[in-house]
Amino acid sequence: MNIDIILVTGFLGSGKTTFVNKLLSGNLGEGAGLLVNDFGKTVIDGALVEKNESLEVYEVSGGSLFCNCKTANFAMGLKALGKFKPSRIFVEASGMSDPSGMEKILTDYRMAADFHLARVVCLADAVRTPKMLGTLSALRLQIEAADLVLINKCDLVKETEIASFESVIQKINPLARTCRTVQADVDMALLSGAAHGNHRGIIESCNIPANRPGSILLEAAGIARKNLDAFLHDQLENTWRIKGWANADNQWWYISDNAGRIEWVKKDLPAGMRPGLTVITPPGKSQHVADAWRCFTAA
């Protein structure tokens, strides 16, 4: 057994799930398996994946796949998917994942003969990633470890900003191929053939407890949409990611932040999914958001 792994990385809200759905709907998705990682305690991205009857999915929540506390879960997930003999395995990492040590994990768990890291695709949000690169080392390492960098959400920024970001990416990883995208729409032919190049195996990992973001769940039900929307907009500067289901104005909504906006989509709560909004915050900010939420709901 020697199964190729295509690893998808990128910051919170960069478009990874959208890209994975495109992978699954194309030729590469035939007979594939999927391992989904959500940093929060609830695996929301797994519920957003457009599944088919043949797709086997394994979910890991509550942290990054590549942190020491989760590597065993990662290895267990790969072994579980390997039993189904998939054509390949897509791994959607959490937005805070530093993937630089993935090949070491395969070696440490004696899985290198059965699984091969064939590709690392990084979705670099053209709106937020350039602003966060200087403060979040994981984002730089996601680019360094990539074979292909998709500069996503190019419709939301100016041409000059995209060109400047391309230059930054080129300096970080001159071996990686870059491609501008909107809605993670890319020619899948870029994923065929040999990997274009990366720096994997020579990067020092930043997966340490001190870098761990905060994660809280806001249980939102029976709140007027306009009030909840106003609260979430007020908290955007204190958060890195907001996503999940809430019942507002007697309607279920999937809520997600996107490039400084709060998007609302009418979408029924999936069976078995815990309602609420998962909020990922910078280290030290979760208590601030939790206190603000208590004041908001009390009022």
N, C-alpha and C positions, 0 to 999 in steps of 0.2 A: 504494500500500500504506500503510495507516494502522492499525496493530495496537495494541489496548489492552494495557497491562501492568498486572497486579495484583501489587503488591509485598507480600510477607509478611515482616514483621520480628518481632523479639522476642529476649529473652535466651536463652542456652543452656538447652535443656531446657524451654522455656516451652510447647511444644505445637505448634510450627509445622508439623511434618510431619503430625501428626494432622489439623490444620486443612486442609492442602493436600490430603490424601487425601479429606476431605469435599468440598472444592471440585471435585476431579476426578470424584467419583462423582455429582455433581449436574448440572443443566442447564448451568451455567457451564463444566463440564469437557468438554463435547462439542466435539471438534475442536481442543482447546487444546494448547498446547505448554508445556513446563516447563523452567526453568533452575534448577538446584539448586547451592547454594554451601555447602561445608563448610570450616570454618577449618582442620581437620586435613588431613594429606596424603592421607588415604583418604576418599572420598566415601561415607559410611555412610548418610546420609539418602536418597540416591538409591536405595539398595537397599531402603529401607523404604517407598518410594512404591508404591502399588498401581497398577501400570501396566496399560494395555490396549493392544490391537494398534495403535490409531490414535494413541497418545500419543507424541510426539517429545520426547526428554529430552536436555538438554545439561548437563554437570556441570563445575563449577569447584572445585578444591580448593586447599589451601595458603595460605589467607588470605581476607580480606574482599573481596567484589566491588568495593567502592567505594574501596579503597586504591589509590594511584597505581600500585602494582606489578601490579594485577589489572584495571584498567579496560579494558585492551586485550582481555583474556580475556572480560570481560563483553560488550563490543561485538561480539566475534567470535561469542559464543554467541547473541546476539540475531539477528545476521545469518544464522547457520546455521539457527536456528529459523524465521526469516522466510521462508526459501526454501520451506517447506512450507505457507505461507499459513495459519497457524492462526487460529482464531476469536479467540483472545486468548492471551497468554503469562502464566503464573504464574511469578514469581521468588521462590524461597525463599532469603532471604539468611542468612548465617551469624549466629550469635547475638551477635557482636561488631560487626556492621556498623552504620555510621552512614550512613543513606540520604539525608541532606540534600542531597547533591550529585548525585543521580541525573539530574535533568533537565539539569544542566550537562554531564554526561557525554554525554547524547544529543546535545546541541548541539555539543560539542567534536568528536565523531566524525561529525558531519553526519548524524545519524540521526533528528533531531526530526521530520522530515516523514514518516517511515515508522513510528515508534513513539511512542505517547502514554502517559504515566504516568497511568492513569485512577484508580487506587486505591492507597492505602497502608494496610494493615491491620497493626496492632501487637498481638502477643499479650503481654500483661503478666502474668507469673506472679504470682499474688496472694501466694505464699509468699516468693519470693526477690527479685522486682523491687523492692518497697518498701525492702528492706534494702540493695540495691546501688545505688540511685539516687544516693546521696550520693558514691559513690566511682567510679562508671563513667559518664562523660559521654555515652557512646554510647547508654545506655539512655534517658536524658532526651531525647536527640535523636531516638530512635526514636519516642517519644511525641509530640514536637513536630512530626514530619514526617507523622504519621498522620491519616487521615480517620476511621478507626474503630479504637478500642482495645478489644480483648477482654480483660477481666480474667479470666484462666483459672485453673483449679484452686480455684475458690471453695468447693468442698466440703472443703478442707483448712484453712480459716482461719475465724475467728469473724466474725459479721456486723459487729461494730464495727470490725474491722480492714479489711474490705472497704469500708465506708463512708468510713473515713479515707483509704484509698488512692484512692477515687473523688475525694475532695476534692483530693488532691495532683495527680491527673491533670488535673482541671478547671483548676487553677492553671497547670499547665505548658502545656496546650493547650485553652483554653476553646471552640475551634471544633470539636473532635473529638467524635464520638458515642462513648459507652461502652456496653458490654454485658457483663454477668456471664455466665461460661460454666463448664461442667464438661466436660472432654474436648473442648474447643474446639467444642462443639456450639452452633451459632447459626443463626438464621433467615437463609438466604442472600438473602432479599429486601433485607436491609440493604446488600447490595452492588450493588443495581440503582439506576438513576437517577444523578443528578449527585452528585459527591463532596460530602461534608458540610462540608469545610473543613480547611485545614491551613496551616502556616507555611513550606512548602517554598520554597526560593529565597532566603530571607533568614536562613538559619542558617549560622553558621560551622562548617565541618567539623572533627571531631576525629580524622579518619583520619590519624594521624601515627605514625612508627615507635616513638616512646616509649611509646605506648599498646598496643603489640602484645603479646598474651598469649603464653604458652609453649604448645607442643604436642609431645607425645611419644606414642609407640606402645608399649604394654606387650604383648609377645607371651606370652600365657598359654595353656599347654597342659599337660595331665597334672597339674594341680593340684587338690587336693581343694576342692570347692565351699565348704565351711565356712571353710577357710583363706583362700581368695581373697576371700570375702565379708568376712571380718574385716579383711583388709588394706585393701580399698577403703573400708570404713567409717572406718578409722583415717585415711585420706587425704582425706576429704571436706572438711575445713577448708582443705586446701591446693589444692583444685581448684575449677574452675567448671563442668566437664562431664566425665562419664565415659560412654562408649558404645562398643559394638562386640561382637565375637563371641569367645568363649573356649570351649575344650574342658575341661570339668571333670567328674570322676566319669564319664568315658567318654561324655559327652553334649555336644552343641553347645548353647550358650546365647547368646541376645542379652541383653546386660547394659547397663543404663542407670540413672543416678542420677535420682531424682525426689523433689524436696522433702525432701532429707536422708535418703532411703532408697536402697538398692540393689535394683533390681528385676531378677529373673531370669526369662526366658521361654525355654522350650524351642523352639529355632528353628534349623533347619539353616543352615550357612554358605552364603550365595548363591554361585552359580557365578562364578568370577573375583574374588571378594571376598578381600582379604588378611585373614587372621585376626589378631586382636589387639584391644586396647582403646585407643581414642583418648582421651587425657586432655588437656584444656585447662586451663591453670593461670593464675593471675594473673602479671603480669610478675615475674620473679625467683624463681618457685617451682618451675619445671620441674626444675631440678637437684636440689632437695630430694626431689621425688617419684621421680626416676630413681635417686637414691642409695638411697632406702628400698626401691625395687623390687629393686635388686641385692642388698641385704641379705636381703630376704624370699626371693628365689629361691635364694640361696646356702644358706640355712638349710633 
